[in-house]
């Protein structure tokens, strides 16, 4: 029998975006979705509650009171607590993955088939990311494995800004993990799982299962999230540089501060156009290094299939 799998996500987004995310993964074969609403969203909550495979939790005062007494300030902490809470409720699935509302599992074969191939003694399995180009949502840049060729390739694809972006990505390279259920003392964090204070090692790489990350769907979308990411998200100050400091490495936070100070919005737009925008030139540069991936997520189609009463 194929393994059953589920997803947990803590989400603050418009209702339709939440339901598109849910519908996509239901179509992909998820047996259970644990959706934690980080802010009230009555329309999404009602639609999710009416679907038999969705379990929705509103993260209100009562929820946090029951878990730890008060709401954590950092959204990363809220995500970790909710993912771990869901793991304790996930008795009807064999694997649970912790992903975000702008991430979509993409594969040419069922997700369950990938998980069925994981050796019995392996407790976690990792899907590496690919980043969506800002355009019609059908073009992605593939993950470049760590190694001596990565920096050379990134600088060839991004001749102006490559030295500031690790692996050619604006967001994470770690991907997200599936965790076998039924284990004791497990904490699920953003990119890894822990038993007690020790990170679970020996993670299986799911090389043909990709995590499509819609990090910058358009210039407008990227700008809307930019300040938050600088202050609290994936560009925040405490994250490390793309290359070592001794070789002149800067964090994204430092790089963007310099770029804005010297060139303002014009500089940010030039960065977006080279690194994020879906243009023929960008596609050609990626294709030259076998880094261009094409996929139609068909989000509207899946939304209509799984939430047919959704009127927007």
C-alpha positions as CSV (number, residue, x, y, z in Angstrom):
1,X,0.0,0.0,0.0
2,X,1.3,3.5,-0.9
3,X,2.2,5.7,2.0
4,X,-0.2,8.4,3.0
5,X,1.2,11.9,3.3
6,X,0.1,15.2,4.7
7,X,1.1,18.8,4.9
8,X,1.2,21.4,7.7
9,X,1.3,25.1,7.0
10,X,0.9,28.2,9.1
11,X,-0.6,30.8,6.8
12,X,-1.5,34.5,6.6
13,X,-2.7,35.2,3.1
14,X,-5.8,36.1,1.1
15,X,-8.5,33.4,1.2
16,X,-8.1,32.5,-2.5
17,X,-4.4,32.0,-2.2
18,X,-4.9,29.7,0.8
19,X,-7.4,27.6,-1.1
20,X,-5.3,27.4,-4.2
21,X,-2.5,26.1,-2.1
22,X,-4.8,23.5,-0.4
23,X,-6.4,22.5,-3.7
24,X,-3.1,22.0,-5.4
25,X,-1.8,19.6,-2.8
26,X,-5.1,17.7,-2.5
27,X,-4.9,17.2,-6.3
28,X,-1.3,16.0,-5.8
29,X,-2.5,13.3,-3.4
30,X,-2.3,14.7,0.1
31,X,-4.4,12.7,2.5
32,X,-4.5,15.4,5.2
33,X,-3.8,19.1,5.3
34,X,-3.3,20.8,8.6
35,X,-3.8,24.5,8.0
36,X,-3.1,27.0,10.8
37,X,-4.5,30.4,10.1
38,X,-2.1,33.0,11.5
39,X,-4.8,35.7,11.3
40,X,-8.6,35.4,11.1
41,X,-9.9,34.5,7.6
42,X,-13.5,33.4,7.9
43,X,-14.0,32.7,4.2
44,X,-10.9,30.4,4.0
45,X,-11.7,28.8,7.3
46,X,-15.3,27.9,6.3
47,X,-14.2,26.5,2.9
48,X,-11.4,24.4,4.5
49,X,-13.6,23.1,7.3
50,X,-16.1,21.9,4.7
51,X,-13.4,19.7,3.0
52,X,-13.0,16.2,4.6
53,X,-9.3,16.2,4.2
54,X,-8.6,19.5,5.8
55,X,-8.0,20.3,9.4
56,X,-8.1,24.0,10.1
57,X,-7.0,25.8,13.3
58,X,-7.4,29.5,14.0
59,X,-4.3,30.8,15.8
60,X,-6.3,32.9,18.3
61,X,-5.6,33.6,22.0
62,X,-7.1,30.4,23.1
63,X,-4.9,28.4,20.7
64,X,-1.7,30.0,22.0
65,X,-2.9,29.8,25.6
66,X,-3.3,26.1,25.2
67,X,0.1,25.6,23.6
68,X,2.5,27.9,25.4
69,X,0.6,30.6,27.2
70,X,0.9,33.5,24.7
71,X,1.5,34.1,21.0
72,X,5.2,34.0,20.0
73,X,6.4,37.3,18.5
74,X,8.4,35.7,15.6
75,X,6.5,34.0,12.8
76,X,9.2,31.4,12.5
77,X,8.5,30.4,16.1
78,X,4.7,30.2,15.4
79,X,5.4,28.0,12.4
80,X,7.6,25.6,14.4
81,X,5.1,25.3,17.2
82,X,2.2,24.7,14.9
83,X,4.1,22.1,12.8
84,X,5.1,20.2,15.9
85,X,1.5,20.4,17.2
86,X,0.2,19.0,13.9
87,X,2.8,16.2,14.0
88,X,1.1,15.0,17.3
89,X,-2.2,14.9,15.4
90,X,-1.0,13.2,12.3
91,X,-1.8,9.6,13.1
92,X,-3.6,8.9,9.9
93,X,-0.6,9.7,7.6
94,X,2.8,8.1,7.3
95,X,4.7,11.3,6.4
96,X,4.2,14.9,7.3
97,X,5.8,17.9,5.4
98,X,6.0,21.4,6.7
99,X,5.8,23.9,3.9
100,X,4.6,27.4,3.2
101,X,1.6,28.8,1.2
102,X,3.9,29.9,-1.7
103,X,5.5,26.5,-2.1
104,X,4.1,23.6,-4.2
105,X,5.4,20.0,-4.6
106,X,6.1,19.3,-8.2
107,X,6.8,15.9,-9.7
108,X,6.2,13.8,-12.8
109,X,5.0,10.9,-10.6
110,X,2.9,10.7,-7.5
111,X,4.5,12.1,-4.3
112,X,3.6,8.8,-2.5
113,X,5.8,7.0,-5.0
114,X,8.9,9.0,-3.9
115,X,8.1,8.4,-0.3
116,X,7.6,4.7,-0.9
117,X,11.2,4.5,-2.2
118,X,12.7,5.9,1.1
119,X,14.4,3.1,3.0
120,X,12.5,2.0,6.2
121,X,15.3,3.2,8.5
122,X,15.3,6.7,7.1
123,X,13.2,9.1,9.1
124,X,13.2,12.3,7.0
125,X,13.2,13.0,3.3
126,X,14.0,16.3,1.7
127,X,12.5,18.1,-1.4
128,X,14.9,20.8,-2.7
129,X,13.5,24.1,-4.0
130,X,13.2,25.6,-7.4
131,X,12.3,29.3,-7.6
132,X,9.5,30.6,-9.8
133,X,10.4,33.3,-12.3
134,X,8.3,36.5,-12.0
135,X,5.9,36.1,-15.0
136,X,3.1,33.7,-15.9
137,X,4.1,31.2,-13.2
138,X,5.3,28.4,-15.6
139,X,9.0,28.9,-15.6
140,X,11.4,28.1,-12.7
141,X,15.1,28.1,-11.9
142,X,16.4,24.7,-10.7
143,X,18.4,24.0,-7.6
144,X,22.2,23.8,-8.1
145,X,23.7,21.2,-5.7
146,X,26.5,22.5,-3.5
147,X,29.9,21.9,-5.0
148,X,32.8,23.6,-6.8
149,X,30.8,24.4,-9.9
150,X,27.9,26.2,-8.1
151,X,29.6,29.6,-7.8
152,X,30.9,29.6,-11.3
153,X,27.5,28.7,-12.8
154,X,25.7,31.3,-10.7
155,X,28.1,34.0,-11.8
156,X,27.6,33.0,-15.4
157,X,23.8,33.1,-15.2
158,X,23.8,36.4,-13.1
159,X,26.9,38.4,-14.2
160,X,26.0,41.5,-12.3
161,X,24.4,40.2,-9.0
162,X,25.4,36.5,-8.8
163,X,28.0,37.0,-6.1
164,X,25.4,38.2,-3.7
165,X,22.8,35.4,-4.1
166,X,23.6,32.0,-2.7
167,X,23.1,29.3,-5.3
168,X,21.3,31.8,-7.6
169,X,18.3,31.9,-5.3
170,X,16.8,34.8,-3.3
171,X,15.3,32.4,-0.8
172,X,16.3,29.2,0.9
173,X,18.3,26.4,-0.7
174,X,17.6,23.9,2.1
175,X,14.2,22.9,0.9
176,X,11.7,21.3,3.2
177,X,11.5,17.9,4.8
178,X,9.0,15.1,5.1
179,X,9.0,13.5,8.6
180,X,7.9,10.0,9.3
181,X,5.1,10.1,11.8
182,X,4.7,8.1,15.0
183,X,8.1,9.0,16.6
184,X,8.5,10.4,20.1
185,X,10.1,13.7,21.1
186,X,9.9,15.3,17.6
187,X,10.1,19.0,16.9
188,X,9.5,20.2,13.3
189,X,11.2,23.4,12.4
190,X,11.4,25.4,9.2
191,X,13.8,23.2,7.2
192,X,14.7,20.3,9.5
193,X,13.3,18.0,12.2
194,X,14.7,17.4,15.7
195,X,14.5,14.6,18.2
196,X,15.0,16.3,21.5
197,X,17.8,18.8,20.9
198,X,19.4,16.8,18.1
199,X,18.7,17.3,14.5
200,X,17.6,14.1,12.7
201,X,20.5,13.1,10.4
202,X,20.6,10.8,7.3
203,X,17.9,12.7,5.4
204,X,17.0,11.1,2.0
205,X,17.3,13.5,-0.9
206,X,14.1,13.3,-3.1
207,X,15.9,14.3,-6.2
208,X,12.9,14.1,-8.6
209,X,10.5,15.8,-6.2
210,X,10.8,19.6,-6.4
211,X,9.5,22.3,-4.1
212,X,8.3,25.1,-6.4
213,X,8.7,28.3,-4.5
214,X,6.8,31.4,-5.7
215,X,9.1,33.8,-3.9
216,X,8.7,36.7,-6.4
217,X,5.7,36.3,-8.6
218,X,6.1,39.8,-10.1
219,X,7.8,43.1,-9.4
220,X,4.8,44.3,-7.5
221,X,4.6,41.1,-5.5
222,X,8.3,41.3,-4.6
223,X,8.1,44.9,-3.6
224,X,5.1,44.2,-1.4
225,X,7.1,41.6,0.6
226,X,10.5,43.3,0.4
227,X,10.4,45.4,3.7
228,X,9.1,42.6,5.8
229,X,11.7,40.2,4.4
230,X,14.5,42.7,5.3
231,X,13.2,43.1,8.8
232,X,11.9,39.7,9.8
233,X,12.1,37.3,6.8
234,X,14.5,35.7,4.4
235,X,16.6,38.9,4.0
236,X,16.9,39.7,7.7
237,X,20.2,40.8,9.1
238,X,21.3,37.7,11.1
239,X,21.4,35.4,8.0
240,X,24.8,34.6,6.5
241,X,26.4,35.9,3.3
242,X,26.4,34.1,0.0
243,X,30.2,33.7,0.2
244,X,32.7,33.9,3.1
245,X,33.5,37.3,4.6
246,X,37.2,36.8,3.9
247,X,36.3,36.8,0.2
248,X,34.2,39.9,0.4
249,X,30.8,38.3,1.1
250,X,27.8,40.4,2.1
251,X,24.5,39.3,3.5
252,X,21.5,40.1,1.4
253,X,20.5,42.6,4.1
254,X,23.8,44.4,3.7
255,X,23.7,44.2,-0.1
256,X,20.2,45.6,-0.4
257,X,21.0,48.4,2.0
258,X,24.0,49.4,-0.2
259,X,22.1,49.0,-3.4
260,X,19.2,51.2,-2.2
261,X,21.6,53.8,-0.8
262,X,23.5,54.1,-4.1
263,X,20.8,53.5,-6.7
264,X,17.4,53.6,-5.0
265,X,14.4,51.9,-6.7
266,X,16.2,51.9,-10.0
267,X,18.9,49.6,-8.5
268,X,16.3,47.3,-7.0
269,X,14.5,47.1,-10.3
270,X,17.7,46.2,-12.1
271,X,18.3,43.4,-9.6
272,X,14.8,42.1,-10.0
273,X,15.1,42.1,-13.8
274,X,18.3,40.1,-13.8
275,X,17.6,37.7,-11.0
276,X,13.8,37.2,-10.9
277,X,12.0,38.4,-14.0
278,X,10.7,35.9,-16.5
279,X,12.3,37.2,-19.7
280,X,13.6,35.4,-22.8
281,X,17.2,36.4,-21.8
282,X,16.8,35.0,-18.3
283,X,15.3,31.8,-19.7
284,X,18.1,31.4,-22.2
285,X,20.8,31.9,-19.5
286,X,19.2,29.3,-17.3
287,X,18.6,26.9,-20.2
288,X,22.3,27.1,-21.2
289,X,23.2,25.5,-17.9
290,X,20.2,23.1,-17.8
291,X,18.6,25.1,-15.0
292,X,15.3,26.0,-16.6
293,X,12.3,24.0,-15.5
294,X,8.8,24.4,-17.0
295,X,5.7,23.4,-15.1
296,X,2.1,24.6,-15.2
297,X,0.7,24.4,-11.6
298,X,-2.9,24.8,-12.9
299,X,-3.9,26.4,-9.7
300,X,-7.3,27.8,-10.9
301,X,-8.2,24.3,-12.3
302,X,-7.5,22.6,-9.0
303,X,-9.3,25.3,-7.0
304,X,-12.4,24.7,-9.0
305,X,-12.1,20.9,-8.6
306,X,-11.6,20.8,-4.8
307,X,-13.5,24.0,-3.7
308,X,-16.3,24.2,-6.4
309,X,-18.4,26.5,-4.2
310,X,-15.7,29.1,-3.9
311,X,-16.9,32.4,-5.4
312,X,-14.0,34.6,-4.5
